[in-house]
Amino acid sequence: MKQMFRIALLCVVFLSASNAQDFKFSGQLRERSEFDTKLLTQGQSSDVFHILRTRLRADVTMNPDVFVRVEFQDARGYGQKGTALNTGSPAFDLRLGYVEVQNILETPLGFRLGRTELAYGNQRLLGAIDWNLYGNSFDAGILKAAFGDVSVDVFGAAIARNVNPVPGYNRDVFLTGTWIAWKPSEVKSTVQGFLLFDNPKDSKLRQNRYTAGLYANGVYGGFDFAVDGVYQFGDYITARSTLDIGASMVCVKAGYTFKELSNLRIGAGFDMLSGTDLNDSTKYGTFNTLYGSNHGKYGHMDYFSNVPLMTQELGLQNICIELSVKPSATFAAFVELHLFSTVIDPKDLVPAGTSTTRNIGKELDVWCSWKLADALNMQGGVSWFDFETDRYLYRGRKTTNWAYLQTTVNF
C-alpha cells in the first residue's frame, strides 16, 4: 500500500508540473555488473553481482526566480528483493525534493529548502557519492548569496533525529556550515574556503567537531592542479574522558596534458589524512572525511571509502601516479597506481618482536569510458591490489582483484 501511494504521488507531481510555466522531465537508468574478489579470506571465491538504479526527475520553473526539483529513485541489487511475482518491496524513495528561490526582494540573496545534495569543492568532504547505488542527499536548508565571482552558501542539515525524552545527552545530530567560493570568470580556476560543524554520536561517544579549510584548483594551458588543506578541531567525548580533536588532511594533485598527443595527461598526487598518536592520550588526531565521495580518490577498489573506519584510526597516506588519454570526444582511457600506507606506525599494536610495517600495499586501476550514443554511456575497468606481507591493516590474502562494467542511459 505504501509503495502504491508513492507511485501515485509521483504521477500527481509530474502531471501537475506539466501545467507550470516551464516543465522538464528527465531520468537516468544505470546498471552495473561487478566481478568482486576483494575479500581477504583465504580460498574466498569470486562474487559476481549486478545492481540497478533508476531515477525519474521533474524540474519546474514557476517563474524566473522560483525553481522546484523532485526526483524519485529506485535502487536495488538483482535478486535482493523478490522480483518473481513482485514479492518484496524495492528500495524506492524520494531522493530530491526542494524549492529554490533567487533574487529575494531584488537582492543577491536566495535559498534552497528540502531534500537536496550537498556537493562542494572536489567533494572530499561533502559529496553526492554518485558511484554508490543510492547516492547521498540531505534534508537541509541553504541560504545563498552571489556577489559577482564570489558565492556564499550557509546551510544546515538534519542527520539524525532523537525524539526519546530521556535524561542525559540526546541532542539531534546535525551538520551546519559556510562555504565561500571565488570563481573568476576570466580564468579556469577557483579558490574556496569553508567552516563546517557536526556532532556525530553513537552508543559510546559523541563529538563536537569543526572542520575548516581551503580548496583551490585551476587549469593554465596544459597544466592543471588541485590543493586541499583541512584541519579538524573540537571535542571528542567518551564515557571516561574528553579529548581535544586535532586532525588534518593535505591533498596535492597536478598534471600536464599534451593536447597534440591525443590529450595524453601525466599526473601525480599525494594525500595525507592524519591518525591518532598511540602515545598521546590527550589528543584525538584521526581525520574524518565526513560525507565525502571517496570512490576513486583513494583507489577504485574502495578499501578506504570510509575513513577512519577502514584505517583503524591510523591515518592514511596515498601516493598516486596517473596516466590518461582521450583520443576523441567519445572515448577516454585511464591508468592509476596508488601506494598506500598508514601515517601512524602500528608497531605498538602488535606483540613485541612481531614484524609489521606502515605500508599497506599497491593498487593498480585501469578503466575506460566511451559514449556510444547521445544518451548512452558505458564505462568498464579492472583493478588489482597487492598487499604487503607484514602489513597491519587488511590481514589475509596478499592479492585481490575487482572488475566492473557499467551502462548509463540519461533521458
PESUL-V225015 format. One record per pair of residues at least 4 apart in sequence whose C-alpha atoms are under 7 Angstrom apart, sorted by sequence separation. I is the first residue (numbers start at 0). J is the second residue. D is the distance in whole Angstrom. If there is no record, write none. Layout:
i: {I	I}
j: {J	J}
d: {D	D}
This chain:
i: {0	1	2	3	4	5	6	7	8	9	10	11	12	13	61	75	78	81	82	102	118	122	130	145	146	200	201	218	219	236	237	258	293	294	295	305	306	307	308	310	326	349	371	17	38	60	61	81	102	103	129	145	183	200	218	236	257	258	294	307	310	325	326	370	371	16	60	81	102	103	119	128	144	145	182	183	199	200	217	218	235	236	256	257	297	303	325	370	59	60	80	101	102	118	119	127	128	144	182	198	199	217	234	235	256	257	294	302	307	324	325	369	370	36	59	80	101	117	118	127	143	144	161	181	182	198	216	217	234	235	256	275	276	324	369	36	58	59	80	100	101	117	118	127	143	161	180	181	198	216	234	235	255	256	275	323	324	346	368	369	388	35	36	58	100	117	142	143	161	180	181	197	198	215	216	233	234	254	255	274	275	294	323	368	387	34	35	57	58	99	100	116	141	142	160	180	197	215	233	254	255	273	274	293	322	323	345	367	368	386	34	35	57	99	141	142	159	160	179	180	196	197	214	215	232	254	273	274	322	344	345	367	385	386	34	56	57	98	99	141	159	179	196	214	231	232	253	254	273	321	322	344	366	367	385	33	34	56	75	97	98	140	141	158	159	178	179	195	196	213	214	231	232	253	272	321	366	384	385	33	55	56	75	97	98	139	140	157	158	178	195	213	231	252	253	320	321	365	366	384	32	33	54	55	73	74	97	139	140	157	158	177	178	194	195	212	213	230	231	252	319	320	341	365	383	384	32	54	55	73	74	96	97	139	156	157	177	194	212	230	251	252	319	320	340	341	364	365	383	31	32	54	73	96	97	138	139	156	176	177	193	194	211	212	229	230	251	288	319	340	364	382	383	31	53	54	72	73	95	96	116	117	137	138	155	156	176	193	210	211	229	250	251	287	318	319	339	340	363	364	382	30	31	53	72	95	116	155	175	176	192	193	210	211	228	229	250	287	317	318	339	363	381	382	30	52	53	71	72	115	116	154	155	175	192	210	228	249	250	286	317	318	339	362	363	381	29	30	52	71	72	114	115	154	174	175	191	192	209	210	227	228	249	285	317	338	339	362	380	381	29	51	52	70	71	114	115	153	154	174	191	208	209	227	248	249	316	317	338	361	362	380	28	29	51	70	71	114	115	153	173	190	191	208	209	226	227	248	316	337	338	360	361	379	380	28	50	51	70	113	114	152	153	173	190	208	226	247	248	315	316	337	360	361	379	27	28	50	69	70	113	152	172	189	190	207	208	225	226	247	315	316	336	337	360	378	379	27	49	50	68	69	112	113	151	152	172	189	207	225	246	285	314	315	336	359	360	378	26	27	49	68	69	112	151	188	189	206	207	224	225	313	314	335	336	359	377	378	26	68	111	112	150	151	188	206	224	285	313	314	335	358	377	25	26	67	68	111	150	187	188	205	206	223	224	313	334	335	376	377	25	67	110	111	149	150	187	205	223	334	359	376	24	25	66	67	110	149	204	205	222	223	333	334	358	375	376	24	66	109	110	148	149	204	222	333	356	357	359	375	23	24	65	66	109	148	203	204	221	222	332	333	355	356	374	375	23	65	108	109	148	203	221	332	354	355	356	374	22	23	64	65	108	148	221	331	332	355	374	22	64	107	108	245	275	331	21	22	64	107	243	244	245	246	248	274	275	330	331	21	107	242	243	244	245	246	247	274	298	330	19	20	21	242	243	244	246	274	329	330	20	242	273	329	19	20	94	272	273	16	272	13	271	272	271	270	271	345	270	235	269	270	269	268	269	268	267	268	267	266	267	231	266	265	266	265	74	264	265	74	264	263	264	263	262	263	261	262	261	262	298	261	299	276	274	273	274	52	300	120	300	128	124	125	126	128	130	123	124	125	126	127	124	125	126	124	123	122	123	122	123	41	40	41	39	40	39	37	36	37	36	37	35	36	35	34	35	34	33	34	33	32	33	31	32	31	32	31	30	31	30	29	30	29	28	29	28	27	28	27	26	27	26	25}
j: {4	5	6	7	8	9	10	11	12	13	14	15	16	17	65	79	82	85	86	106	122	126	134	149	150	204	205	222	223	240	241	262	297	298	299	309	310	311	312	314	330	353	375	22	43	65	66	86	107	108	134	150	188	205	223	241	262	263	299	312	315	330	331	375	376	22	66	87	108	109	125	134	150	151	188	189	205	206	223	224	241	242	262	263	303	309	331	376	66	67	87	108	109	125	126	134	135	151	189	205	206	224	241	242	263	264	301	309	314	331	332	376	377	44	67	88	109	125	126	135	151	152	169	189	190	206	224	225	242	243	264	283	284	332	377	45	67	68	89	109	110	126	127	136	152	170	189	190	207	225	243	244	264	265	284	332	333	355	377	378	397	45	46	68	110	127	152	153	171	190	191	207	208	225	226	243	244	264	265	284	285	304	333	378	397	45	46	68	69	110	111	127	152	153	171	191	208	226	244	265	266	284	285	304	333	334	356	378	379	397	46	47	69	111	153	154	171	172	191	192	208	209	226	227	244	266	285	286	334	356	357	379	397	398	47	69	70	111	112	154	172	192	209	227	244	245	266	267	286	334	335	357	379	380	398	47	48	70	89	111	112	154	155	172	173	192	193	209	210	227	228	245	246	267	286	335	380	398	399	48	70	71	90	112	113	154	155	172	173	193	210	228	246	267	268	335	336	380	381	399	48	49	70	71	89	90	113	155	156	173	174	193	194	210	211	228	229	246	247	268	335	336	357	381	399	400	49	71	72	90	91	113	114	156	173	174	194	211	229	247	268	269	336	337	357	358	381	382	400	49	50	72	91	114	115	156	157	174	194	195	211	212	229	230	247	248	269	306	337	358	382	400	401	50	72	73	91	92	114	115	135	136	156	157	174	175	195	212	229	230	248	269	270	306	337	338	358	359	382	383	401	50	51	73	92	115	136	175	195	196	212	213	230	231	248	249	270	307	337	338	359	383	401	402	51	73	74	92	93	136	137	175	176	196	213	231	249	270	271	307	338	339	360	383	384	402	51	52	74	93	94	136	137	176	196	197	213	214	231	232	249	250	271	307	339	360	361	384	402	403	52	74	75	93	94	137	138	176	177	197	214	231	232	250	271	272	339	340	361	384	385	403	52	53	75	94	95	138	139	177	197	214	215	232	233	250	251	272	340	361	362	384	385	403	404	53	75	76	95	138	139	177	178	198	215	233	251	272	273	340	341	362	385	386	404	53	54	76	95	96	139	178	198	215	216	233	234	251	252	273	341	342	362	363	386	404	405	54	76	77	95	96	139	140	178	179	199	216	234	252	273	312	341	342	363	386	387	405	54	55	77	96	97	140	179	216	217	234	235	252	253	341	342	363	364	387	405	406	55	97	140	141	179	180	217	235	253	314	342	343	364	387	406	55	56	97	98	141	180	217	218	235	236	253	254	343	364	365	406	407	56	98	141	142	180	181	218	236	254	365	390	407	56	57	98	99	142	181	236	237	254	255	365	366	390	407	408	57	99	142	143	181	182	237	255	366	389	390	392	408	57	58	99	100	143	182	237	238	255	256	366	367	389	390	408	409	58	100	143	144	183	238	256	367	389	390	391	409	58	59	100	101	144	184	257	367	368	391	410	59	101	144	145	282	312	368	59	60	102	145	281	282	283	284	286	312	313	368	369	60	146	281	282	283	284	285	286	313	337	369	59	60	61	282	283	284	286	314	369	370	61	283	314	370	61	62	136	314	315	59	315	57	315	316	316	316	317	391	317	283	317	318	318	318	319	319	319	320	320	320	321	286	321	321	322	322	132	322	323	133	323	323	324	324	324	325	324	325	325	326	362	326	364	343	342	342	343	132	382	214	401	291	288	289	290	292	294	288	289	290	291	292	290	291	292	291	291	291	292	292	293	395	395	396	395	396	396	399	399	400	400	401	400	401	401	401	402	402	402	403	403	403	404	403	404	404	405	405	405	406	406	406	407	407	407	408	408	408	409	409	409	410	410	410}
d: {6	6	6	6	6	6	6	6	6	6	6	6	6	6	5	7	7	6	6	5	6	4	7	6	6	6	6	6	6	6	6	4	6	7	5	6	6	6	7	6	7	6	6	6	7	6	6	5	5	6	5	4	7	4	4	4	5	7	6	5	7	6	7	6	6	6	5	5	5	6	6	5	6	6	6	7	6	7	6	7	6	6	6	5	6	6	4	4	6	6	5	6	6	5	7	6	6	5	5	7	6	6	6	5	5	6	6	7	7	6	7	6	6	7	5	7	4	6	4	5	6	7	6	6	7	5	5	7	6	6	4	6	7	5	5	5	6	6	6	5	7	6	6	7	5	6	7	5	5	4	5	6	5	7	4	6	7	6	6	6	7	6	6	5	5	7	6	7	5	6	6	6	6	6	6	6	6	7	6	5	5	6	4	4	7	7	5	6	7	6	6	6	6	5	5	4	5	5	5	5	6	6	4	5	6	6	7	6	7	5	6	6	5	4	6	6	6	7	6	7	6	7	6	7	5	4	5	6	5	7	7	6	6	6	5	6	6	6	7	4	5	5	5	5	7	5	6	6	5	6	6	5	6	6	5	6	7	4	7	7	6	6	7	5	7	6	6	6	6	6	7	6	7	6	6	5	4	6	7	6	6	7	6	5	7	7	6	7	5	4	5	5	5	6	6	6	7	5	6	5	6	6	7	5	7	5	4	6	7	5	7	6	7	6	6	5	6	6	6	4	7	5	5	6	6	6	4	6	7	5	7	6	6	4	6	7	5	4	4	4	6	6	6	7	5	6	6	6	4	6	7	4	4	5	6	6	6	5	6	6	6	7	6	6	6	7	5	6	5	4	4	6	7	5	6	7	6	7	5	7	7	7	6	6	6	6	4	6	7	5	5	6	7	6	6	6	6	5	6	7	5	6	7	5	6	5	4	4	6	6	6	7	6	6	6	7	4	6	6	5	5	5	6	6	5	6	6	6	6	5	6	6	7	5	4	4	5	6	6	7	6	7	6	6	7	4	6	6	4	5	6	6	5	6	6	6	6	6	5	7	6	7	5	7	5	6	6	4	6	7	5	6	7	6	5	5	6	6	7	5	5	7	5	5	6	7	6	7	5	6	6	6	6	6	6	6	7	4	7	4	6	6	6	6	6	6	7	5	5	6	7	7	5	5	7	5	6	6	5	6	6	6	7	6	4	5	5	6	6	6	6	5	6	6	4	6	6	4	5	6	6	5	6	6	7	6	6	6	6	6	5	6	6	6	4	6	6	5	6	6	7	4	6	6	6	6	6	6	5	5	6	6	5	6	5	6	5	5	5	7	6	6	7	5	5	6	6	6	7	5	6	6	5	6	6	6	6	7	4	6	6	6	6	7	4	5	4	6	6	6	5	7	5	6	6	6	7	5	5	6	6	6	6	6	6	5	6	7	6	6	5	4	5	7	6	7	5	5	5	5	5	5	6	6	6	6	4	5	6	7	6	6	6	7	6	6	6	5	5	6	5	6	6	5	5	5	6	7	7	5	6	6	6	6	5	5	6	7	5	7	6	6	5	5	5	7	5	5	6	6	5	7	5	4	6	6	7	5	6	6	5	7	5	7	7	6	7	6	6	5	5	5	7	7	6	5	6	6	6	6	7	6	6	4	7	5	6	6	6	5	7	5	5	5	5	5	6	4	7	4	7	6	7	5	6	6	5	4	5	7	6	6	5	5	6	7	7	5	7	6	5	6	6	6	5	6	7	7	5	7	6	7	5	6	6	5	5	7	4	6	6	7	5	6	6	5	6	6	7	6	5	6	6	4	5	7	6	5	6	6	7	4	7	7	6	6	6	7	7	7	7	7	5	7	6	4	7	7	5	5	5	7	5	5	5	4	4	5	6	6	6	6	6	6	5	6	5	5	6	6	5	6	7	6	5	6	7	5	6	6	4	6	7	7	5	6	6	4	6	6	5	6	7	4	6	6	5	6	7	5	6	6	5	5}
